[in-house]
C-alpha cells in the first residue's frame, strides 16, 4: 500500500526521497488527470512547469507523461519558470489548468506538487479535496506513456512561457521610467526562478540591477530556506548597505512571493509591503476596487479601505481562498502575510515579479526612498508593528486546538481581547485594533504565532502570551 497524500494550503509538499518520490508524484498526477476528466476536460491542455530544486525538471516530466497517457495534452516549460509566469501561461494558452513542481519557500529537503485552475489561480478547497480523493492507492493504477511517445502523438509540447508573460506586463506597467530612473537595485533571487528576470526587464537604461544568489543551488547556501523574510535575507540587506543601493528586492524560490529592504538595510515586513502596494494602486495609480486579505495580514488595509471607500474582504489563509474571492469581487489586489500579492488585470495568483515592479514604480513616481514610503504610509494609517514566531510541534493537533480554546484569555500583551475569530486558526482581536493569531501551517508541522499592534513596546509581550496560550511555553 502506498503512502497517503494530503493536500495542504496550496497542494502537496513532502521530503524528497522520503515521501516525495517519483511514484507518489505520478500518483498525484493521476489524481489530477482523473479530476480534469471528471470536469469534462478530455483532450484539454495542461501547463506543466517547475522550479530549480533537486530533480524538479525530472518530476515535471514524469507528471507530463502521466497526463498525456490520460487523454490530456501538455505544454511543458522548457526550463525553470517562475510560478506567476506558469499561471499566466494557462490563460495565454487557454489551458484547463496547470501542475507546478515546486516547494516554493520550503526547506531544501522538500519539493511540491501545486495545481492551478483555468484562470491560473489556486483551486478552491472543494476542488483540492476532489483531487486528493482521486489519487490512487497504488502506482499500479497510474497510466503512463513515454515523453517521446507523447511528443509523437502531439500530446506533449515544449514551450517558452516567458515571451507571452513579458508582453502581458506591458499592459500593466510602463517599465521605461524605472529604466531611466538611475536606481541602484540589489536583487536577491534566493537561488531560485526569479534569477535574471529584473535584469531582463529593466536592463539597458540608467538603472542598475545587482543580482545575488542568482545561480542554481538546491541547498540554498546563506539561508535556511528561500523564504523572503529574516534571517534568510540578511545577506541581501547587508549587500544593499555595502553597495549603497536604493532598494533590495527579494523573490522566493519560485518567484511568486516578494520581499523588500530599504536603503538603510532594514527589512520592510510583509504587512507593510501589502499596505504599500494597496496604497500605490489606490493613490498613485488612482484605481478603485475591492481588497482581499487573509486574516493573518494587516489591519492597515481596513483603514485604507475606509479612506478610499473600497470594500475589504477577509478570507482564510492561502490563495485557495484568496483567488476565488478575487475572481468573485473583481478585486483590485489580493494578498497574504507570507509575501504573496495578486493584482487585477493579471491572473489571480501571487506574482513576485509584478509586485516588485509596482514597488519600484512607486519609488519613481513618488520620488521617495523606501524608508520615506513607510513614513508616508504611517501618516495615512498610523504606525503598525508586526512579528511572528514559528515553532515546530509534535502530538495531536486537535488536542492543541483544545488547549488554545480552553485558555480563554481576557487580555493579551496588556490589551483587552474583544473578539475571537476561529475561521482559520485562532485570531484574538485586541482593543487597540491589533491582533494575535495562532495557526497551524498547512504545509509543515509548524505552529505560527503572529501579531500586529499599534504599540511597538507590546509586540514581544503579545507573542510571548501567544506562545503560552498555545501551550508552547
C-alpha positions as CSV (number, residue, x, y, z in Angstrom):
1,X,0.0,0.0,0.0
2,X,1.4,3.4,-1.0
3,X,1.6,6.3,1.5
4,X,-1.3,8.7,2.0
5,X,-1.0,12.0,0.2
6,X,-2.8,15.0,1.8
7,X,-3.1,18.4,0.0
8,X,-2.5,21.4,2.3
9,X,-2.8,25.1,1.7
10,X,-1.5,25.0,-1.9
11,X,-1.2,21.4,-2.9
12,X,1.1,18.7,-1.7
13,X,4.6,19.0,-0.4
14,X,6.9,16.4,1.1
15,X,10.5,15.4,1.8
16,X,12.4,14.3,-1.3
17,X,13.1,10.6,-1.3
18,X,11.1,10.0,1.9
19,X,7.6,10.6,0.7
20,X,8.2,12.9,-2.3
21,X,9.1,10.1,-4.7
22,X,8.6,9.6,-8.4
23,X,5.8,7.0,-7.7
24,X,4.0,9.4,-5.4
25,X,4.3,12.3,-7.8
26,X,2.9,10.1,-10.6
27,X,0.0,9.1,-8.2
28,X,-0.7,12.8,-7.7
29,X,-0.6,13.4,-11.5
30,X,-3.1,10.5,-12.0
31,X,-5.5,12.1,-9.4
32,X,-5.3,15.4,-11.1
33,X,-5.9,13.8,-14.5
34,X,-8.9,12.0,-13.2
35,X,-10.2,15.3,-11.7
36,X,-9.8,17.1,-15.1
37,X,-11.6,14.3,-16.9
38,X,-14.4,14.3,-14.3
39,X,-14.8,18.1,-15.1
40,X,-15.2,17.3,-18.8
41,X,-11.7,18.3,-19.8
42,X,-10.8,15.4,-22.1
43,X,-8.2,16.4,-24.7
44,X,-7.7,19.8,-22.9
45,X,-4.2,21.3,-22.5
46,X,-2.5,21.4,-19.1
47,X,0.6,23.6,-18.5
48,X,3.4,21.8,-16.5
49,X,6.3,23.8,-15.1
50,X,8.9,23.5,-12.3
51,X,11.5,25.3,-10.1
52,X,15.2,24.8,-9.6
53,X,15.0,22.3,-6.7
54,X,16.7,18.9,-6.9
55,X,15.3,16.8,-9.8
56,X,12.3,19.2,-10.3
57,X,12.6,19.0,-14.1
58,X,12.5,15.2,-13.9
59,X,9.5,15.2,-11.7
60,X,7.8,17.6,-14.1
61,X,8.5,15.3,-17.0
62,X,7.0,12.4,-15.0
63,X,3.8,14.4,-14.5
64,X,3.7,15.2,-18.2
65,X,3.9,11.5,-19.1
66,X,1.0,10.6,-16.8
67,X,-1.2,13.5,-18.1
68,X,-0.5,12.6,-21.7
69,X,-1.5,9.0,-21.1
70,X,-4.9,10.1,-19.6
71,X,-6.4,11.8,-22.7
72,X,-4.9,15.2,-21.8
73,X,-2.4,17.4,-23.7
74,X,0.6,19.0,-22.0
75,X,2.5,22.3,-22.5
76,X,5.8,21.6,-20.7
77,X,8.0,24.6,-19.9
78,X,11.5,24.5,-21.5
79,X,13.2,25.3,-18.2
80,X,12.8,26.6,-14.6
81,X,9.9,29.1,-14.8
82,X,8.5,31.5,-12.2
83,X,5.1,30.4,-10.8
84,X,3.4,33.6,-12.0
85,X,4.7,33.0,-15.5
86,X,3.3,29.5,-15.4
87,X,0.0,30.7,-14.2
88,X,-0.2,33.3,-16.9
89,X,0.6,30.7,-19.5
90,X,-2.6,28.9,-18.5
91,X,-4.6,31.9,-19.6
92,X,-2.5,32.6,-22.7
93,X,-2.7,29.1,-23.9
94,X,-6.4,28.7,-22.9
95,X,-5.4,25.7,-20.9
96,X,-7.6,23.9,-18.4
97,X,-5.1,24.2,-15.6
98,X,-1.6,23.7,-14.5
99,X,0.7,21.5,-12.4
100,X,3.8,23.2,-11.0
101,X,6.6,21.2,-9.4
102,X,7.8,23.5,-6.6
103,X,8.0,23.6,-2.8
104,X,8.2,27.4,-3.1
105,X,9.8,28.7,0.2
106,X,10.1,25.3,2.0
107,X,13.5,24.0,3.2
108,X,15.8,22.4,0.6
109,X,14.9,18.9,1.6
110,X,11.3,19.4,0.2
111,X,9.6,19.5,-3.1
112,X,6.0,20.0,-4.1
113,X,3.1,19.5,-6.4
114,X,0.9,22.6,-7.0
115,X,-2.3,22.7,-9.1
116,X,-4.0,25.6,-10.8
117,X,-7.4,26.1,-12.4
118,X,-8.3,27.6,-15.8
119,X,-7.8,31.1,-14.5
120,X,-4.2,30.4,-13.5
121,X,-5.2,30.7,-9.8
122,X,-5.4,28.3,-6.9
123,X,-8.1,25.7,-7.0
124,X,-10.7,26.2,-4.3
125,X,-10.7,23.8,-1.3
126,X,-13.6,21.6,-2.5
127,X,-11.7,21.0,-5.8
128,X,-8.5,20.1,-3.8
129,X,-10.5,17.6,-1.8
130,X,-11.8,16.0,-5.0
131,X,-8.2,15.7,-6.4
132,X,-7.0,14.2,-3.2
133,X,-9.8,11.7,-3.2
134,X,-9.0,10.6,-6.7
135,X,-5.3,9.9,-6.0
136,X,-4.9,6.1,-6.5
137,X,-3.6,4.0,-3.6
138,X,-1.2,2.1,-5.8
139,X,1.3,3.1,-8.6
140,X,-0.2,0.1,-10.5
141,X,-3.3,2.2,-11.2
142,X,-1.3,5.0,-12.8
143,X,-1.3,5.4,-16.6
144,X,1.8,6.5,-18.3
145,X,3.4,6.8,-21.7
146,X,7.0,7.9,-22.5
147,X,7.7,11.5,-23.3
148,X,8.9,10.5,-26.8
149,X,5.6,8.8,-27.5
150,X,3.6,11.7,-26.1
151,X,5.5,14.1,-28.4
152,X,4.9,11.9,-31.4
153,X,1.2,11.9,-30.7
154,X,1.2,15.7,-30.3
155,X,0.2,15.4,-26.7
156,X,3.4,16.9,-25.3
157,X,4.8,20.3,-26.5
158,X,7.8,22.1,-25.0
159,X,7.5,25.9,-24.9
160,X,8.9,29.2,-23.6
161,X,6.4,30.7,-21.3
162,X,8.3,34.0,-20.7
163,X,7.5,35.6,-24.1
164,X,3.8,35.9,-23.6
165,X,4.2,37.0,-20.0
166,X,6.6,39.8,-20.8
167,X,4.2,41.1,-23.5
168,X,1.4,40.9,-20.9
169,X,3.4,43.0,-18.5
170,X,3.4,45.9,-21.0
171,X,-0.4,46.2,-20.5
172,X,0.1,46.6,-16.7
173,X,3.1,48.8,-16.3
174,X,5.3,51.2,-18.2
175,X,8.9,50.0,-17.5
176,X,10.7,52.8,-19.2
177,X,10.5,55.3,-16.3
178,X,12.1,52.7,-14.0
179,X,14.8,52.0,-16.5
180,X,15.6,55.7,-16.8
181,X,15.4,56.5,-13.1
182,X,19.1,55.6,-12.3
183,X,18.2,53.4,-9.4
184,X,20.7,51.0,-7.9
185,X,18.8,47.8,-7.1
186,X,20.1,44.8,-5.3
187,X,18.1,41.7,-6.3
188,X,18.3,38.5,-4.3
189,X,16.9,35.6,-6.4
190,X,17.4,33.2,-3.4
191,X,18.9,30.6,-5.8
192,X,15.5,30.3,-7.5
193,X,13.4,31.0,-10.5
194,X,13.5,34.8,-10.3
195,X,17.2,34.9,-11.4
196,X,17.7,37.2,-14.4
197,X,14.1,38.4,-14.6
198,X,14.6,42.0,-13.3
199,X,17.8,42.3,-15.3
200,X,15.9,41.2,-18.4
201,X,13.0,43.6,-17.8
202,X,14.9,46.7,-16.6
203,X,18.3,46.4,-18.1
204,X,19.7,48.7,-20.8
205,X,19.0,52.0,-19.1
206,X,20.4,54.1,-16.3
207,X,19.1,51.8,-13.6
208,X,21.5,49.1,-12.3
209,X,20.4,45.6,-11.2
210,X,22.9,43.9,-9.0
211,X,21.9,40.2,-8.6
212,X,23.0,37.9,-5.8
213,X,22.2,34.2,-5.2
214,X,21.2,34.0,-8.9
215,X,22.5,30.6,-9.9
216,X,21.0,27.2,-9.3
217,X,21.9,25.7,-5.9
218,X,19.3,23.4,-4.4
219,X,20.8,23.5,-0.9
220,X,20.2,27.3,-0.7
221,X,23.5,28.5,0.9
222,X,23.5,31.5,3.2
223,X,19.8,30.9,4.1
224,X,17.8,28.1,5.8
225,X,15.2,28.3,3.1
226,X,14.3,30.5,0.1
227,X,11.7,32.5,2.0
228,X,12.0,36.3,1.7
229,X,12.0,37.1,5.4
230,X,14.8,37.5,8.0
231,X,17.2,35.9,8.6
232,X,17.2,34.4,5.1
233,X,17.6,37.8,3.6
234,X,20.2,39.2,5.9
235,X,23.0,38.8,3.3
236,X,20.9,40.8,0.9
237,X,20.2,43.6,3.4
238,X,24.0,43.7,4.2
239,X,24.9,44.0,0.5
240,X,22.4,46.8,0.0
241,X,24.2,48.9,2.5
242,X,27.7,47.9,1.3
243,X,26.8,48.8,-2.3
244,X,25.0,52.0,-1.4
245,X,21.9,50.7,-3.2
246,X,18.5,52.4,-3.2
247,X,16.4,49.3,-2.5
248,X,16.6,45.5,-2.1
249,X,14.2,43.2,-3.9
250,X,13.9,39.5,-3.0
251,X,11.8,36.8,-4.6
252,X,11.4,33.3,-3.1
253,X,12.3,30.0,-4.7
254,X,9.6,30.0,-7.3
255,X,9.2,33.9,-7.5
256,X,5.6,34.1,-6.5
257,X,6.4,35.9,-3.2
258,X,8.4,39.1,-2.8
259,X,10.2,40.9,-0.1
260,X,11.8,44.4,0.2
261,X,14.6,46.1,2.1
262,X,15.1,49.8,2.4
263,X,18.2,51.9,1.6
264,X,19.3,51.6,5.2
265,X,19.4,47.8,5.2
266,X,16.1,47.5,7.1
267,X,13.5,44.8,6.2
268,X,10.1,46.1,5.0
269,X,7.9,43.4,6.6
270,X,5.1,41.7,4.7
271,X,2.3,43.7,6.3
272,X,4.0,47.0,5.5
273,X,4.6,45.7,1.9
274,X,1.0,44.8,1.4
275,X,-0.3,48.1,2.7
276,X,2.2,50.0,0.5
277,X,1.2,48.1,-2.7
278,X,-2.5,48.7,-1.9
279,X,-1.7,52.4,-1.3
280,X,0.2,52.5,-4.6
281,X,-2.8,51.2,-6.6
282,X,-5.3,53.5,-4.8
283,X,-3.3,56.7,-4.5
284,X,-0.6,56.7,-7.2
285,X,-2.5,54.8,-10.0
286,X,-5.9,56.1,-8.9
287,X,-7.6,52.8,-9.3
288,X,-10.5,51.5,-7.3
289,X,-11.7,48.1,-6.4
290,X,-12.0,45.6,-3.6
291,X,-9.1,44.5,-1.4
292,X,-8.9,40.8,-0.5
293,X,-6.8,39.8,2.5
294,X,-6.2,36.8,4.6
295,X,-6.9,37.0,8.3
296,X,-3.2,36.8,9.0
297,X,-2.3,40.1,7.3
298,X,-2.6,43.8,8.2
299,X,-5.5,45.8,9.6
300,X,-3.9,48.8,7.8
301,X,-5.9,47.5,4.8
302,X,-9.2,48.2,6.5
303,X,-8.1,51.7,7.2
304,X,-7.1,52.2,3.6
305,X,-10.5,50.8,2.6
306,X,-12.3,53.4,4.6
307,X,-10.0,56.2,3.3
308,X,-10.6,55.3,-0.3
309,X,-14.1,54.0,0.1
310,X,-13.4,50.5,-1.2
311,X,-14.6,47.2,0.3
312,X,-12.2,44.9,2.2
313,X,-12.8,41.1,2.3
314,X,-11.1,38.8,4.8
315,X,-10.5,35.1,4.0
316,X,-8.8,32.1,5.4
317,X,-5.0,31.7,4.9
318,X,-3.9,30.6,1.5
319,X,-4.6,31.6,-2.1
320,X,-7.1,28.7,-2.4
321,X,-9.3,31.2,-0.5
322,X,-7.9,34.5,-1.9
323,X,-8.0,33.6,-5.6
324,X,-11.7,32.6,-5.7
325,X,-12.7,35.8,-3.7
326,X,-10.7,37.9,-6.1
327,X,-12.5,36.5,-9.1
328,X,-15.9,36.8,-7.4
329,X,-15.3,40.5,-6.5
330,X,-13.1,41.6,-9.4
331,X,-10.7,42.7,-6.7
332,X,-8.0,45.3,-7.2
333,X,-5.5,43.4,-5.1
334,X,-5.3,40.3,-3.0
335,X,-2.6,39.1,-0.7
336,X,-1.5,37.3,2.4
337,X,1.1,37.6,5.2
338,X,3.6,35.3,3.5
339,X,4.6,38.0,1.0
340,X,2.3,36.9,-1.9
341,X,0.3,39.5,-3.7
342,X,-2.0,39.3,-6.8
343,X,-3.4,42.1,-8.9
344,X,-6.4,42.9,-11.1
345,X,-5.7,42.6,-14.8
346,X,-3.3,39.7,-14.1
347,X,-4.1,36.2,-13.1
348,X,-5.5,35.7,-9.6
349,X,-2.1,34.3,-8.4
350,X,0.8,35.6,-6.3
351,X,3.2,37.4,-8.6
352,X,6.5,38.4,-7.0
353,X,7.8,39.9,-10.3
354,X,4.9,42.2,-10.9
355,X,4.7,43.2,-7.2
356,X,8.4,44.1,-7.4
357,X,7.9,46.2,-10.5
358,X,5.0,48.0,-8.9
359,X,7.1,48.8,-5.8
360,X,9.9,50.2,-8.0
361,X,7.3,52.3,-9.9
362,X,6.1,53.7,-6.6
363,X,9.6,54.8,-5.7
364,X,10.0,56.5,-9.1
365,X,6.5,58.1,-9.2
366,X,6.6,59.5,-5.7
367,X,10.4,60.3,-5.7
368,X,10.8,58.8,-2.3
369,X,13.2,56.3,-0.7
370,X,11.7,53.1,0.7
371,X,12.0,54.4,4.3
372,X,10.2,57.6,3.3
373,X,7.4,55.4,1.8
374,X,6.9,53.8,5.2
375,X,6.7,57.3,6.8
376,X,4.1,58.3,4.1
377,X,2.1,55.2,4.7
378,X,2.1,55.7,8.5
379,X,1.0,59.3,8.0
380,X,-2.2,57.9,6.4
381,X,-2.9,54.9,8.6
382,X,-0.9,55.2,11.7
383,X,2.1,53.2,12.8
384,X,1.7,49.4,13.0
385,X,4.1,46.8,14.3
386,X,4.3,43.1,13.4
387,X,6.3,40.0,14.2
388,X,5.9,36.2,14.0
389,X,7.3,33.2,15.8
390,X,7.3,29.7,14.1
391,X,7.6,26.7,16.3
392,X,7.7,23.0,15.3
393,X,5.3,20.9,17.3
394,X,4.5,17.2,17.7
395,X,1.5,15.4,19.0
396,X,-2.2,15.7,18.2
397,X,-3.3,18.9,16.5
398,X,-6.9,18.6,17.9
399,X,-5.6,18.4,21.5
400,X,-3.5,21.6,20.9
401,X,-6.6,23.3,19.4
402,X,-8.5,22.5,22.6
403,X,-5.7,23.9,24.7
404,X,-6.0,27.2,22.9
405,X,-9.7,27.3,23.2
406,X,-9.6,26.4,26.9
407,X,-7.1,29.3,27.5
408,X,-9.9,31.9,27.0
409,X,-7.6,34.9,27.8
410,X,-9.2,38.2,28.9
411,X,-6.0,40.2,28.0
412,X,-3.1,39.6,25.7
413,X,0.1,41.7,26.0
414,X,-1.8,44.0,28.3
415,X,-4.6,44.7,25.7
416,X,-8.2,43.5,26.3
417,X,-9.4,40.8,24.0
418,X,-12.5,42.0,22.2
419,X,-13.2,39.1,19.7
420,X,-12.1,35.6,18.8
421,X,-12.2,34.6,15.1
422,X,-11.7,30.9,14.6
423,X,-12.2,30.9,10.8
424,X,-8.7,29.6,10.2
425,X,-6.7,29.2,13.4
426,X,-7.4,31.4,16.4
427,X,-7.3,35.1,15.9
428,X,-7.7,37.2,19.1
429,X,-8.7,40.8,18.1
430,X,-7.4,43.3,20.6
431,X,-8.8,46.6,21.8
432,X,-6.1,48.7,20.0
433,X,-7.2,47.3,16.7
434,X,-4.3,44.9,16.7
435,X,-4.5,41.1,16.9
436,X,-2.8,37.8,17.8
437,X,-3.1,34.8,15.5
438,X,-2.2,31.2,16.4
439,X,-2.4,29.0,13.4
440,X,-1.1,25.6,12.2
441,X,0.9,25.7,8.9
442,X,-0.9,23.9,6.0
443,X,2.4,22.6,4.6
444,X,4.7,21.8,7.6
445,X,4.4,20.6,11.2
446,X,4.7,24.2,12.4
447,X,2.6,26.3,14.7
448,X,2.8,30.0,13.8
449,X,2.2,32.8,16.3
450,X,1.7,36.2,14.7
451,X,0.8,39.6,15.9
452,X,0.1,43.2,14.8
453,X,-0.2,46.1,17.2
454,X,-0.1,49.9,17.2
455,X,2.3,49.8,20.2
456,X,5.9,48.8,19.4
457,X,6.7,48.1,23.0
458,X,4.0,45.4,23.2
459,X,5.0,43.2,20.3
460,X,7.1,40.7,22.3
461,X,4.6,40.7,25.2
462,X,1.8,39.7,22.8
463,X,3.9,37.0,21.1
464,X,5.0,35.5,24.5
465,X,1.4,35.4,25.7
466,X,0.5,33.7,22.4
467,X,3.1,31.0,23.0
468,X,1.7,30.4,26.5
469,X,-1.9,30.2,25.1
470,X,-0.7,27.7,22.5
471,X,1.0,25.6,25.2
472,X,4.4,26.2,23.7
473,X,5.8,27.8,26.9
